[in-house]
C-alpha cells in the first residue's frame, strides 16, 4: 500500500502538466512564426510542418494531461496526417480561400513530403515528453536538489 502511495505522489498533478503543456504550446507557436519569418524556402516550410505536429502534441497533453508520451505523439501524428490527406479532397483549399484561420490550421494543397516531417515532429515531441515525464518521476523531481537554492 505504501508503495502505491509513493508511486502516485511522484506523478505531477494535472494542473502542473497543463501549465507546462500550455507554455510549450506558446513556445511552439513562437518558434513556428519565427522560423517562417526569419527563414525561407523548403527548410522553413518543413520545420513549420514538424512544429505543427509538436503543437498538436502539446494540445493533446493540455486536454488530457495524463496521456502517455507515445499515445500523445501517435494522436498528433494521426491528426496531422488526416489533415494533410484531407487536402486531397480540395475542401481545405476552398475553406482556406475564405479564412486565414482555416488556411493556417488545414493548409490548402497536399504535399507528400509533409507526411515525413509530421513524423519528425511527432517523434521529437514524444521524445521530449518522455524525458520530461521520466524527470518528474525521478526522486527529487525533474531537477535534482543539492540543497540551498
Rosetta blueprint (number, residue, H / E / L):
1 X L
2 X H
3 X H
4 X H
5 X H
6 X H
7 X H
8 X H
9 X H
10 X L
11 X L
12 X L
13 X L
14 X H
15 X H
16 X H
17 X H
18 X H
19 X H
20 X H
21 X H
22 X H
23 X H
24 X H
25 X H
26 X H
27 X H
28 X H
29 X H
30 X H
31 X H
32 X H
33 X H
34 X H
35 X H
36 X H
37 X H
38 X H
39 X L
40 X L
41 X H
42 X H
43 X H
44 X H
45 X H
46 X H
47 X H
48 X H
49 X H
50 X H
51 X H
52 X H
53 X H
54 X H
55 X H
56 X H
57 X H
58 X H
59 X H
60 X H
61 X H
62 X H
63 X H
64 X L
65 X L
66 X L
67 X L
68 X L
69 X H
70 X H
71 X H
72 X H
73 X H
74 X H
75 X H
76 X H
77 X H
78 X H
79 X H
80 X H
81 X H
82 X H
83 X H
84 X H
85 X H
86 X H
87 X H
88 X H
89 X H
90 X L
91 X H
92 X H
93 X H
94 X H
95 X H
96 X H
97 X L
98 X L
99 X L
100 X H
101 X H
102 X H
103 X H
104 X H
105 X H
106 X H
107 X L
108 X L
109 X L
110 X L
111 X L
112 X L
113 X H
114 X H
115 X H
116 X H
117 X H
118 X H
119 X H
120 X H
121 X H
122 X H
123 X H
124 X H
125 X H
126 X H
127 X H
128 X H
129 X H
130 X H
131 X H
132 X H
133 X H
134 X H
135 X H
136 X H
137 X H
138 X L
139 X L
140 X L
141 X L
142 X L
143 X L
144 X L
145 X L
146 X L
147 X L
148 X L
149 X L
